[in-house]
Amino acid sequence: MNPQMVVSIGREALILMLMLSGPMLLFGLVVGVSIALFQAVTQIQEMTLTFVPKILAVALALLIFLPWMINMITDFTRNLYEMIPTLVG
């Protein structure tokens, strides 16, 4: 196993992590900005108003994207297992 292979596997893992966390972060960002805009327009300064909708948005994103996320993780893991015989030597 050479250093280039380790860097390549690490890079793939980081890209996968960003791809998997992206939809939930994006949903949370959109809901957070829209609630902040609503609070600024109506001058309601309730701190707890942002938490519940964000949690619901992230849970909804997780439900929507879960099959795709599981597919991506299993493909990555399968590729790692297929690489094991090439690492010896």
Backbone torsions as a table, in degrees:
resi	resn	phi	psi	omega
1	MET	NA	120.4	-177.9
2	ASN	-99.0	164.6	-178.1
3	PRO	-61.1	-32.4	179.5
4	GLN	-64.0	-36.5	179.4
5	MET	-68.2	-39.6	178.8
6	VAL	-63.9	-43.7	179.0
7	VAL	-64.7	-39.6	179.4
8	SER	-64.3	-44.1	178.7
9	ILE	-65.0	-42.1	178.2
10	GLY	-63.3	-40.7	178.2
11	ARG	-63.7	-43.8	177.7
12	GLU	-61.3	-40.6	179.9
13	ALA	-65.4	-41.0	178.6
14	LEU	-66.9	-41.5	177.8
15	ILE	-63.6	-41.6	177.7
16	LEU	-62.5	-42.5	179.2
17	MET	-61.8	-41.8	178.2
18	LEU	-66.3	-39.8	179.1
19	MET	-66.6	-37.8	-178.3
20	LEU	-74.9	-33.8	-178.7
21	SER	-86.2	-16.7	-176.3
22	GLY	-57.0	-51.2	-177.5
23	PRO	-60.5	-41.6	179.5
24	MET	-66.8	-41.4	178.7
25	LEU	-65.0	-39.2	179.9
26	LEU	-66.2	-44.0	177.6
27	PHE	-61.6	-44.8	178.3
28	GLY	-62.4	-38.4	179.1
29	LEU	-65.9	-46.3	-178.8
30	VAL	-62.3	-45.3	-179.9
31	VAL	-66.3	-41.3	179.7
32	GLY	-63.0	-43.0	179.4
33	VAL	-67.7	-41.2	-179.7
34	SER	-66.4	-38.0	177.5
35	ILE	-69.2	-38.6	177.6
36	ALA	-63.5	-39.3	177.3
37	LEU	-65.1	-43.2	177.1
38	PHE	-60.7	-42.2	179.2
39	GLN	-66.2	-36.8	179.8
40	ALA	-69.6	-38.1	-178.9
41	VAL	-71.6	-42.2	-176.5
42	THR	-91.8	-6.0	-178.6
43	GLN	58.6	32.0	172.5
44	ILE	-91.0	117.9	-177.3
45	GLN	-111.6	55.8	177.9
46	GLU	-91.9	120.5	-175.6
47	MET	-70.2	-32.6	-176.2
48	THR	-80.2	-8.2	-177.6
49	LEU	-65.9	-26.4	-176.1
50	THR	-84.4	-25.5	-170.5
51	PHE	-71.5	-49.4	-175.4
52	VAL	-64.1	-47.7	177.9
53	PRO	-62.5	-35.9	177.2
54	LYS	-64.7	-43.4	178.8
55	ILE	-62.6	-42.7	178.4
56	LEU	-65.1	-39.0	179.3
57	ALA	-66.3	-41.4	178.8
58	VAL	-67.1	-39.3	177.3
59	ALA	-65.1	-39.4	177.3
60	LEU	-64.4	-43.1	177.3
61	ALA	-62.7	-38.9	178.3
62	LEU	-63.7	-42.6	178.5
63	LEU	-64.7	-39.4	-178.3
64	ILE	-69.8	-45.1	-172.2
65	PHE	-95.7	0.8	-176.0
66	LEU	-59.6	-44.4	178.9
67	PRO	-61.1	-40.9	178.0
68	TRP	-64.5	-40.7	-179.4
69	MET	-65.6	-42.6	178.9
70	ILE	-63.8	-40.1	178.0
71	ASN	-61.9	-43.7	179.7
72	MET	-64.1	-43.3	-178.8
73	ILE	-66.2	-42.9	-179.7
74	THR	-67.8	-36.2	175.9
75	ASP	-62.8	-43.7	179.3
76	PHE	-63.0	-44.9	179.8
77	THR	-65.2	-40.3	178.4
78	ARG	-62.5	-41.7	177.4
79	ASN	-63.3	-38.7	177.6
80	LEU	-64.0	-43.5	179.6
81	TYR	-65.9	-35.6	178.5
82	GLU	-70.4	-21.9	179.4
83	MET	-80.1	-17.2	-173.6
84	ILE	-56.0	-45.8	179.9
85	PRO	-63.3	-25.8	-179.4
86	THR	-81.0	-13.4	-177.7
87	LEU	-80.4	-22.5	-179.2
88	VAL	-79.7	130.3	173.8
89	GLY	132.9	NA	NA
